[in-house]
Structure formats: structure tokens, C-alpha cells
Amino acid sequence: MVDAKHSTLQGPPAPPRDSAATLGLLGYVTAHALDDDYREAARTRPGPTRSSRWLTVIALAAFMVLIITAATQTSRNAVAEAHERADLVKQVKARRAAVDKAQARILRLRATNSRLSADLVHNDKLSAGTRQRLGDLGVLSGVAAVHGPGVEITVDDAPGATTERQTVLDVDLQALVNGLWQAGAEAMSINGQRITGMTAISQAGSAIDVNYTNLSRPYVVSAIGDPARLPTRFADTVGGQTWLDLHQQVGLAFDVRTRTRLDLPAATAPALRSAEPAKGGAS
């Protein structure tokens, strides 16, 4: 017989409890919804292959080659530019030394010519007529300093000039000089630059060059001649009429004054390389 008090019926073991039942449905979904997906993805994801590793190494090597090449080229360019700069500086210094040497030689030759000319004029063996002729030629050519009575004409831009036509141009000074020559001027200068048959009056930007020297306004034209007749004769020339119109219609400043003495400097004697005295020419 089986003792009902001490006997216990043993059934089959209970199945394990589900996590959802333990945590609750909401907690289970929150804790495990992504973990299983990540776990599956990690299990199925292929690892890096040998070929991909080699491609990475090759790409890094190519990048390094580009960096090294660029750095090398930059260094070479810098060296080349430094050499070129040094060569240019050397050339400039050499040219400057050559110009200084040539200018020094010009000054020596000019002094020699002046001394020889003075000796020639004051040579006791020369006749009075020859010395007078040499003096006249010096005045006519402009290579001798001169003084005498004449007129002084000052010209300038119109007050408050706003256009080019209201400024003194090179053609205006050319007309003024040509008119004075026609009126009987014997020698002239503009702002101290002696006017000769070889003088160039040209525009240089906003300024005017005379004898290749840049002048500043106002422009003072000194003309040696008869002060009583020069102004009247000048007014009858084409240059005089031109300046009358420029003064009245354009407003350019134009002032004429007579002088009892004007001192004009000598011009630089031209170097004659091709011209020779004609045989049998007039004395």
C-alpha cells in the first residue's frame, strides 16, 4: 500500500519559461529587437579580402608618390627662380655699370670739346673775322650761351582745366616757338632748355619733353630779339593767331613781357657722325 500522506506524484519537468513571459512583452521587444539583427548581420558580413587590402595599400602608395612629386617640383621651381633672380640682378648691375661708364666718358668728352672750342675761338692765329664767324655759328647752332634783350612769354593751362584741350600741349609750344622764329627771334629757350634746329618738343603723358627733358608747367619761353618788334610780328604769324584763339576761346594763360636782358644757356653740341663740310662751300 502506498501511504497517502508521504507519497508525492512526480510529473514531467516543466518547460523553461520564455523571456517574454519573464520580462514582459514590451521589455522583451525593447531589449532584443536590435540585438538579434546586429548579431545576424555580423555573422553574415564578409571580412576584408586580400585584394581589398592590396588596393588600399596601392592607393596610399600612389598618394604618397603624388605628395613627394609635388614637394620635389616645388623645391626645384624655387631653386630655378632663385637662379633667375640672381642672373637678373647680375645683368642689371652690369648694365648700370656700363651706363655709368658711358656717362662718365660723355662728360669727359664734353669737357674736352668745350676746352678745344674755347681754345679755337681765342687762338691768336685766327683772324678777327674767323673768330666772329665761329661765334655767330655758335649762336645759330645753339651750342654757345648767349644773352641779350627780348621777350619772355609765360603760358599755362586754363584755370580749373578739366579737358585735355584746356591744357598746354606739345603742338601748342611748337606753334609758339615757330611763330617766334618767324617774328625774328635770334635764340630761344623753354624753361632753361635751349631751342635749336634739332630740338624735339613732344608730349610725354601729362607733361611735355623738350630736348628729351621733362618740363613742368608753367612754360616760360625766353626769346632774344628786338623787344619792340617781336610781340607785334609774332601776332601776325600763324603761331601767334593760334595762341590768340587758345587764349580767348580755350582759356589758356598767355602773358608777354619785354626784358632788357635774357641769359640763355648753351645746348649740348650734337655729335656729327655722318655730316661733313661741303668742299668749296660758302664761307
ZAVOBA-704328 format. One record per residue (C-alpha): residue number from 1; residue in three letters; y, z, x. Coordinates in pm, 1 decimal. Last residue first. Layout:
! residues N
{num NUM | residuo ala | north Y | up Z | east X}
...
//
This chain:
! residues 283
{num 283 | residuo ser | north 13081.9 | up -9613.6 | east 8247.8}
{num 282 | residuo ala | north 12938.1 | up -9894.8 | east 8039.6}
{num 281 | residuo gly | north 12579.0 | up -9977.1 | east 8111.7}
{num 280 | residuo gly | north 12469.5 | up -10192.7 | east 8404.4}
{num 279 | residuo lys | north 12123.7 | up -10045.8 | east 8403.7}
{num 278 | residuo ala | north 12053.0 | up -9831.4 | east 8098.3}
{num 277 | residuo pro | north 12007.8 | up -9464.5 | east 8172.3}
{num 276 | residuo glu | north 11654.1 | up -9343.2 | east 8094.0}
{num 275 | residuo ala | north 11506.9 | up -9190.5 | east 7777.1}
{num 274 | residuo ser | north 11137.5 | up -9097.5 | east 7785.5}
{num 273 | residuo arg | north 11109.4 | up -8736.2 | east 7896.2}
{num 272 | residuo leu | north 11461.5 | up -8606.7 | east 7834.2}
{num 271 | residuo ala | north 11453.1 | up -8231.3 | east 7786.7}
{num 270 | residuo pro | north 11729.7 | up -8135.3 | east 7546.5}
{num 269 | residuo ala | north 12006.4 | up -7905.1 | east 7670.3}
{num 268 | residuo thr | north 12020.6 | up -7591.7 | east 7459.7}
{num 267 | residuo ala | north 12346.9 | up -7584.3 | east 7270.4}
{num 266 | residuo ala | north 12662.0 | up -7434.2 | east 7414.7}
{num 265 | residuo pro | north 12851.4 | up -7170.5 | east 7224.8}
{num 264 | residuo leu | north 13161.8 | up -7238.1 | east 7012.4}
{num 263 | residuo asp | north 13482.8 | up -7041.1 | east 7051.7}
{num 262 | residuo leu | north 13747.0 | up -7109.9 | east 6784.8}
{num 261 | residuo arg | north 14117.9 | up -7075.6 | east 6842.5}
{num 260 | residuo thr | north 14422.7 | up -7128.8 | east 6621.6}
{num 259 | residuo arg | north 14209.7 | up -7097.2 | east 6309.9}
{num 258 | residuo thr | north 14253.3 | up -7254.1 | east 5967.6}
{num 257 | residuo arg | north 14068.5 | up -7102.3 | east 5671.7}
{num 256 | residuo val | north 13851.8 | up -7269.7 | east 5406.3}
{num 255 | residuo asp | north 13652.2 | up -7071.4 | east 5147.7}
{num 254 | residuo phe | north 13373.0 | up -7212.7 | east 4928.8}
{num 253 | residuo ala | north 13152.1 | up -6989.1 | east 4711.5}
{num 252 | residuo leu | north 12906.9 | up -7184.3 | east 4498.2}
{num 251 | residuo gly | north 12999.5 | up -7178.8 | east 4128.4}
{num 250 | residuo val | north 12787.8 | up -7468.0 | east 4003.7}
{num 249 | residuo gln | north 13062.7 | up -7676.9 | east 3839.5}
{num 248 | residuo gln | north 13375.3 | up -7599.9 | east 4040.6}
{num 247 | residuo his | north 13233.1 | up -7508.0 | east 4381.0}
{num 246 | residuo leu | north 12939.3 | up -7748.9 | east 4378.0}
{num 245 | residuo asp | north 13165.2 | up -8027.8 | east 4248.9}
{num 244 | residuo leu | north 13420.7 | up -7973.3 | east 4527.5}
{num 243 | residuo trp | north 13131.8 | up -7947.5 | east 4771.7}
{num 242 | residuo thr | north 13007.4 | up -8293.0 | east 4683.7}
{num 241 | residuo gln | north 13359.5 | up -8436.9 | east 4698.6}
{num 240 | residuo gly | north 13398.6 | up -8297.3 | east 5052.2}
{num 239 | residuo gly | north 13062.5 | up -8436.8 | east 5160.3}
{num 238 | residuo val | north 13154.1 | up -8779.2 | east 5024.9}
{num 237 | residuo thr | north 13478.6 | up -8765.9 | east 5224.8}
{num 236 | residuo asp | north 13834.1 | up -8736.0 | east 5088.5}
{num 235 | residuo ala | north 13834.5 | up -8352.5 | east 5083.6}
{num 234 | residuo phe | north 13733.5 | up -8353.9 | east 5452.1}
{num 233 | residuo arg | north 14044.4 | up -8553.6 | east 5542.8}
{num 232 | residuo thr | north 14266.6 | up -8294.8 | east 5380.0}
{num 231 | residuo pro | north 14088.9 | up -7999.0 | east 5538.3}
{num 230 | residuo leu | north 14078.1 | up -8158.3 | east 5887.2}
{num 229 | residuo arg | north 14441.9 | up -8265.6 | east 5904.4}
{num 228 | residuo ala | north 14645.1 | up -7952.2 | east 5985.3}
{num 227 | residuo pro | north 14359.4 | up -7777.0 | east 6166.0}
{num 226 | residuo asp | north 14321.1 | up -8070.3 | east 6408.5}
{num 225 | residuo gly | north 13967.2 | up -8026.1 | east 6537.3}
{num 224 | residuo ile | north 13706.9 | up -7764.0 | east 6617.5}
{num 223 | residuo ala | north 13472.4 | up -7690.2 | east 6327.0}
{num 222 | residuo ser | north 13323.7 | up -7346.3 | east 6258.1}
{num 221 | residuo val | north 13081.3 | up -7338.3 | east 5963.7}
{num 220 | residuo val | north 13008.9 | up -6986.4 | east 5837.9}
{num 219 | residuo tyr | north 12700.6 | up -6954.4 | east 5615.9}
{num 218 | residuo pro | north 12684.8 | up -6641.0 | east 5403.6}
{num 217 | residuo arg | north 12391.3 | up -6611.7 | east 5418.2}
{num 216 | residuo ser | north 12126.4 | up -6550.1 | east 5681.3}
{num 215 | residuo leu | north 12006.3 | up -6808.2 | east 5931.9}
{num 214 | residuo asn | north 11654.7 | up -6878.8 | east 6058.5}
{num 213 | residuo thr | north 11657.2 | up -7065.7 | east 6388.2}
{num 212 | residuo tyr | north 11478.4 | up -7400.7 | east 6414.8}
{num 211 | residuo asn | north 11803.9 | up -7562.0 | east 6534.6}
{num 210 | residuo val | north 11941.9 | up -7457.4 | east 6197.4}
{num 209 | residuo asp | north 11691.0 | up -7310.0 | east 5952.3}
{num 208 | residuo ile | north 11791.1 | up -7221.4 | east 5596.1}
{num 207 | residuo ala | north 11656.1 | up -6933.0 | east 5390.1}
{num 206 | residuo ser | north 11465.9 | up -6899.9 | east 5059.0}
{num 205 | residuo gly | north 11162.6 | up -7082.2 | east 5193.2}
{num 204 | residuo ala | north 11261.7 | up -7255.8 | east 5513.1}
{num 203 | residuo gln | north 11501.0 | up -7536.3 | east 5416.3}
{num 202 | residuo ser | north 11610.0 | up -7764.5 | east 5696.6}
{num 201 | residuo ile | north 11906.7 | up -7836.5 | east 5921.6}
{num 200 | residuo ala | north 11778.9 | up -8000.8 | east 6242.2}
{num 199 | residuo thr | north 12024.5 | up -8050.7 | east 6527.9}
{num 198 | residuo met | north 11960.8 | up -8353.8 | east 6749.3}
{num 197 | residuo gly | north 12309.6 | up -8506.8 | east 6727.1}
{num 196 | residuo thr | north 12453.0 | up -8165.6 | east 6798.2}
{num 195 | residuo ile | north 12554.0 | up -7858.1 | east 6596.3}
{num 194 | residuo arg | north 12583.7 | up -7534.3 | east 6790.7}
{num 193 | residuo gln | north 12422.8 | up -7233.3 | east 6621.4}
{num 192 | residuo gly | north 12670.8 | up -6943.6 | east 6602.2}
{num 191 | residuo asn | north 12651.9 | up -6901.0 | east 6225.6}
{num 190 | residuo ile | north 12688.9 | up -7276.3 | east 6188.6}
{num 189 | residuo ser | north 12853.8 | up -7456.6 | east 6482.0}
{num 188 | residuo met | north 13078.1 | up -7757.0 | east 6520.7}
{num 187 | residuo ala | north 13249.7 | up -7981.4 | east 6775.1}
{num 186 | residuo glu | north 13500.2 | up -8267.0 | east 6756.2}
{num 185 | residuo ala | north 13570.5 | up -8261.0 | east 6381.6}
{num 184 | residuo gly | north 13740.0 | up -8583.1 | east 6269.0}
{num 183 | residuo ala | north 13701.4 | up -8592.3 | east 5889.3}
{num 182 | residuo gln | north 13378.8 | up -8791.9 | east 5922.1}
{num 181 | residuo trp | north 13224.5 | up -8511.9 | east 6130.7}
{num 180 | residuo leu | north 13348.2 | up -8259.0 | east 5873.1}
{num 179 | residuo gly | north 13184.5 | up -8455.2 | east 5589.6}
{num 178 | residuo asn | north 12855.7 | up -8476.1 | east 5778.7}
{num 177 | residuo val | north 12858.7 | up -8098.7 | east 5831.9}
{num 176 | residuo leu | north 12927.6 | up -8019.3 | east 5465.0}
{num 175 | residuo ala | north 12673.6 | up -8270.1 | east 5334.9}
{num 174 | residuo gln | north 12407.8 | up -8123.6 | east 5567.5}
{num 173 | residuo leu | north 12500.8 | up -7772.8 | east 5453.5}
{num 172 | residuo asp | north 12445.8 | up -7875.1 | east 5091.3}
{num 171 | residuo val | north 12120.6 | up -8054.1 | east 5176.1}
{num 170 | residuo asp | north 11990.2 | up -7729.1 | east 5331.0}
{num 169 | residuo leu | north 12052.5 | up -7542.9 | east 5007.5}
{num 168 | residuo val | north 12323.6 | up -7294.4 | east 4905.6}
{num 167 | residuo thr | north 12215.8 | up -7112.2 | east 4590.8}
{num 166 | residuo gln | north 12317.7 | up -7175.3 | east 4228.3}
{num 165 | residuo arg | north 12088.1 | up -7479.2 | east 4218.4}
{num 164 | residuo glu | north 11792.1 | up -7249.5 | east 4288.3}
{num 163 | residuo thr | north 11858.3 | up -7053.1 | east 3971.3}
{num 162 | residuo thr | north 11963.0 | up -6693.3 | east 3901.9}
{num 161 | residuo ala | north 12276.8 | up -6660.9 | east 4114.4}
{num 160 | residuo gly | north 12470.9 | up -6341.4 | east 4039.4}
{num 159 | residuo pro | north 12778.1 | up -6467.7 | east 4227.4}
{num 158 | residuo ala | north 12719.0 | up -6829.9 | east 4337.8}
{num 157 | residuo asp | north 12553.9 | up -6856.8 | east 4678.2}
{num 156 | residuo asp | north 12767.3 | up -6875.7 | east 4990.8}
{num 155 | residuo val | north 13004.0 | up -7094.8 | east 5190.7}
{num 154 | residuo thr | north 13251.6 | up -6997.9 | east 5464.7}
{num 153 | residuo ile | north 13458.1 | up -7274.1 | east 5625.0}
{num 152 | residuo glu | north 13639.9 | up -7208.1 | east 5952.6}
{num 151 | residuo val | north 13892.6 | up -7467.2 | east 6059.9}
{num 150 | residuo gly | north 14013.7 | up -7587.4 | east 6398.4}
{num 149 | residuo pro | north 14180.9 | up -7486.6 | east 6719.5}
{num 148 | residuo gly | north 13999.5 | up -7493.8 | east 7052.6}
{num 147 | residuo his | north 13699.3 | up -7367.9 | east 7243.1}
{num 146 | residuo val | north 13394.6 | up -7528.6 | east 7400.2}
{num 145 | residuo ala | north 13055.9 | up -7431.8 | east 7546.4}
{num 144 | residuo ala | north 12879.7 | up -7726.0 | east 7706.2}
{num 143 | residuo val | north 12543.7 | up -7869.0 | east 7592.5}
{num 142 | residuo gly | north 12694.0 | up -8003.0 | east 7270.6}
{num 141 | residuo ser | north 12635.5 | up -8368.2 | east 7356.0}
{num 140 | residuo leu | north 12999.6 | up -8457.5 | east 7297.0}
{num 139 | residuo val | north 13131.9 | up -8153.5 | east 7483.6}
{num 138 | residuo gly | north 12900.8 | up -8201.5 | east 7781.0}
{num 137 | residuo leu | north 12982.5 | up -8571.5 | east 7786.3}
{num 136 | residuo asp | north 13350.7 | up -8486.5 | east 7798.2}
{num 135 | residuo gly | north 13294.8 | up -8251.9 | east 8090.6}
{num 134 | residuo leu | north 13093.1 | up -8512.9 | east 8279.1}
{num 133 | residuo arg | north 13367.9 | up -8768.5 | east 8225.4}
{num 132 | residuo gln | north 13632.4 | up -8525.8 | east 8345.2}
{num 131 | residuo arg | north 13426.3 | up -8456.9 | east 8657.3}
{num 130 | residuo thr | north 13388.1 | up -8828.4 | east 8716.6}
{num 129 | residuo gly | north 13758.8 | up -8889.5 | east 8670.6}
{num 128 | residuo ala | north 13850.5 | up -8609.1 | east 8910.0}
{num 127 | residuo ser | north 13628.4 | up -8766.5 | east 9173.0}
{num 126 | residuo leu | north 13309.6 | up -8601.4 | east 9280.4}
{num 125 | residuo lys | north 13274.7 | up -8503.4 | east 9645.2}
{num 124 | residuo asp | north 13427.3 | up -8162.7 | east 9574.5}
{num 123 | residuo asn | north 13131.2 | up -8075.6 | east 9356.0}
{num 122 | residuo his | north 13255.9 | up -7858.1 | east 9071.8}
{num 121 | residuo val | north 13085.1 | up -8056.9 | east 8794.9}
{num 120 | residuo leu | north 12766.7 | up -8105.8 | east 8994.2}
{num 119 | residuo asp | north 12745.4 | up -7743.3 | east 9098.9}
{num 118 | residuo ala | north 12788.4 | up -7634.9 | east 8738.0}
{num 117 | residuo ser | north 12517.7 | up -7876.7 | east 8627.5}
{num 116 | residuo leu | north 12287.3 | up -7757.6 | east 8905.0}
{num 115 | residuo arg | north 12338.9 | up -7394.5 | east 8805.4}
{num 114 | residuo ser | north 12282.6 | up -7466.8 | east 8437.6}
{num 113 | residuo asn | north 11971.7 | up -7668.3 | east 8516.2}
{num 112 | residuo thr | north 11831.2 | up -7389.1 | east 8734.5}
{num 111 | residuo ala | north 11896.8 | up -7129.2 | east 8464.3}
{num 110 | residuo arg | north 11720.3 | up -7348.1 | east 8209.4}
{num 109 | residuo leu | north 11430.3 | up -7399.1 | east 8447.1}
{num 108 | residuo arg | north 11389.3 | up -7024.4 | east 8498.1}
{num 107 | residuo leu | north 11414.8 | up -6954.0 | east 8124.5}
{num 106 | residuo ile | north 11161.5 | up -7224.8 | east 8047.1}
{num 105 | residuo arg | north 10922.6 | up -7083.1 | east 8308.8}
{num 104 | residuo ala | north 10945.4 | up -6738.2 | east 8149.9}
{num 103 | residuo gln | north 10877.4 | up -6891.5 | east 7810.4}
{num 102 | residuo ala | north 10570.6 | up -7073.1 | east 7947.2}
{num 101 | residuo lys | north 10433.0 | up -6752.1 | east 8099.4}
{num 100 | residuo asp | north 10490.1 | up -6559.1 | east 7778.9}
{num 99 | residuo val | north 10317.1 | up -6835.6 | east 7582.5}
{num 98 | residuo ala | north 10018.0 | up -6833.7 | east 7819.5}
{num 97 | residuo ala | north 9991.0 | up -6454.4 | east 7799.8}
{num 96 | residuo arg | north 10000.1 | up -6471.8 | east 7421.7}
{num 95 | residuo arg | north 9731.7 | up -6739.3 | east 7421.8}
{num 94 | residuo ala | north 9506.1 | up -6524.2 | east 7641.5}
{num 93 | residuo lys | north 9568.0 | up -6214.2 | east 7431.6}
{num 92 | residuo val | north 9491.4 | up -6404.1 | east 7113.1}
{num 91 | residuo gln | north 9174.9 | up -6550.8 | east 7263.9}
{num 90 | residuo lys | north 9048.8 | up -6207.9 | east 7372.9}
{num 89 | residuo val | north 9121.1 | up -6059.6 | east 7031.3}
{num 88 | residuo leu | north 8933.9 | up -6347.2 | east 6870.3}
{num 87 | residuo asp | north 8635.1 | up -6300.3 | east 7102.8}
{num 86 | residuo ala | north 8623.4 | up -5924.6 | east 7029.9}
{num 85 | residuo arg | north 8631.0 | up -5991.8 | east 6657.5}
{num 84 | residuo glu | north 8350.8 | up -6246.3 | east 6690.9}
{num 83 | residuo his | north 8139.5 | up -6000.1 | east 6890.9}
{num 82 | residuo ala | north 8197.1 | up -5721.3 | east 6635.2}
{num 81 | residuo glu | north 8115.1 | up -5958.4 | east 6351.9}
{num 80 | residuo ala | north 7787.3 | up -6053.7 | east 6520.6}
{num 79 | residuo val | north 7692.1 | up -5687.6 | east 6574.7}
{num 78 | residuo ala | north 7767.4 | up -5603.5 | east 6212.0}
{num 77 | residuo asn | north 7570.6 | up -5904.6 | east 6092.3}
{num 76 | residuo arg | north 7270.8 | up -5799.8 | east 6305.1}
{num 75 | residuo ser | north 7279.0 | up -5445.1 | east 6164.0}
{num 74 | residuo thr | north 7298.1 | up -5574.2 | east 5808.2}
{num 73 | residuo gln | north 7007.9 | up -5810.0 | east 5874.5}
{num 72 | residuo thr | north 6795.3 | up -5525.5 | east 6013.8}
{num 71 | residuo ala | north 6873.4 | up -5298.0 | east 5718.9}
{num 70 | residuo ala | north 6791.2 | up -5574.4 | east 5470.7}
{num 69 | residuo thr | north 6463.4 | up -5654.7 | east 5647.7}
{num 68 | residuo ile | north 6361.5 | up -5285.4 | east 5662.5}
{num 67 | residuo ile | north 6433.0 | up -5238.5 | east 5291.0}
{num 66 | residuo leu | north 6247.8 | up -5556.8 | east 5197.7}
{num 65 | residuo val | north 5946.1 | up -5458.9 | east 5411.4}
{num 64 | residuo met | north 5940.9 | up -5115.1 | east 5247.0}
{num 63 | residuo phe | north 5931.2 | up -5273.5 | east 4903.1}
{num 62 | residuo ala | north 5648.4 | up -5505.1 | east 5009.0}
{num 61 | residuo ala | north 5446.9 | up -5206.6 | east 5137.4}
{num 60 | residuo leu | north 5501.8 | up -5013.6 | east 4814.1}
{num 59 | residuo ala | north 5387.2 | up -5312.9 | east 4609.4}
{num 58 | residuo ile | north 5080.1 | up -5360.3 | east 4832.0}
{num 57 | residuo val | north 4982.5 | up -4991.3 | east 4798.4}
{num 56 | residuo thr | north 5018.2 | up -5005.7 | east 4421.1}
{num 55 | residuo leu | north 4813.2 | up -5324.4 | east 4404.1}
{num 54 | residuo trp | north 4543.4 | up -5161.1 | east 4618.5}
{num 53 | residuo arg | north 4524.6 | up -4863.5 | east 4381.9}
{num 52 | residuo ser | north 4494.7 | up -5095.6 | east 4084.4}
{num 51 | residuo ser | north 4206.3 | up -5281.3 | east 4252.3}
{num 50 | residuo arg | north 4016.5 | up -4958.8 | east 4326.6}
{num 49 | residuo thr | north 4020.3 | up -4854.2 | east 3963.8}
{num 48 | residuo pro | north 4211.5 | up -4562.9 | east 3819.5}
{num 47 | residuo gly | north 4008.5 | up -4367.4 | east 3561.5}
{num 46 | residuo pro | north 3902.4 | up -4505.9 | east 3224.7}
{num 45 | residuo arg | north 4006.2 | up -4313.0 | east 2915.3}
{num 44 | residuo thr | north 3703.3 | up -4236.7 | east 2686.8}
{num 43 | residuo arg | north 3669.9 | up -3865.3 | east 2762.1}
{num 42 | residuo ala | north 4042.6 | up -3805.1 | east 2778.3}
{num 41 | residuo ala | north 4090.7 | up -3979.0 | east 2444.9}
{num 40 | residuo glu | north 3812.6 | up -3773.8 | east 2284.9}
{num 39 | residuo arg | north 3955.2 | up -3445.4 | east 2413.5}
{num 38 | residuo tyr | north 4304.1 | up -3538.8 | east 2306.9}
{num 37 | residuo asp | north 4180.0 | up -3622.0 | east 1956.1}
{num 36 | residuo asp | north 3975.6 | up -3299.9 | east 1936.3}
{num 35 | residuo asp | north 4270.4 | up -3088.0 | east 2042.4}
{num 34 | residuo leu | north 4513.6 | up -3249.0 | east 1802.5}
{num 33 | residuo ala | north 4391.6 | up -3112.9 | east 1463.1}
{num 32 | residuo his | north 4221.5 | up -2804.9 | east 1611.4}
{num 31 | residuo ala | north 4462.5 | up -2513.2 | east 1586.1}
{num 30 | residuo thr | north 4677.0 | up -2628.0 | east 1292.5}
{num 29 | residuo val | north 4381.8 | up -2756.8 | east 1091.6}
{num 28 | residuo tyr | north 4196.5 | up -2429.1 | east 1147.4}
{num 27 | residuo gly | north 4495.6 | up -2219.7 | east 1050.4}
{num 26 | residuo leu | north 4541.6 | up -2409.3 | east 723.5}
{num 25 | residuo leu | north 4172.8 | up -2395.3 | east 627.6}
{num 24 | residuo gly | north 4123.2 | up -2025.6 | east 700.7}
{num 23 | residuo leu | north 4047.3 | up -1890.0 | east 1032.7}
{num 22 | residuo thr | north 3688.3 | up -1760.9 | east 961.2}
{num 21 | residuo ala | north 3585.9 | up -2014.4 | east 695.4}
{num 20 | residuo ala | north 3732.1 | up -2296.8 | east 892.6}
{num 19 | residuo ser | north 3550.2 | up -2173.0 | east 1196.7}
{num 18 | residuo asp | north 3218.4 | up -2211.5 | east 1006.5}
{num 17 | residuo arg | north 2990.5 | up -1912.2 | east 997.5}
{num 16 | residuo pro | north 2667.2 | up -1943.3 | east 1181.9}
{num 15 | residuo pro | north 2359.3 | up -1976.0 | east 949.8}
{num 14 | residuo ala | north 2197.8 | up -1653.3 | east 832.6}
{num 13 | residuo pro | north 1856.3 | up -1574.2 | east 981.3}
{num 12 | residuo pro | north 1553.3 | up -1614.7 | east 739.9}
{num 11 | residuo gly | north 1466.0 | up -1314.5 | east 523.7}
{num 10 | residuo gln | north 1323.3 | up -970.1 | east 630.9}
{num 9 | residuo leu | north 1224.3 | up -751.0 | east 332.8}
{num 8 | residuo thr | north 1263.0 | up -391.3 | east 419.4}
{num 7 | residuo ser | north 984.7 | up -129.1 | east 360.5}
{num 6 | residuo his | north 1059.1 | up 233.0 | east 403.5}
{num 5 | residuo lys | north 1114.1 | up 348.2 | east 47.9}
{num 4 | residuo ala | north 874.9 | up 102.1 | east -115.2}
{num 3 | residuo asp | north 590.0 | up 216.6 | east 99.3}
{num 2 | residuo val | north 346.7 | up -64.1 | east 102.7}
{num 1 | residuo met | north 0.0 | up 0.0 | east 0.0}
//
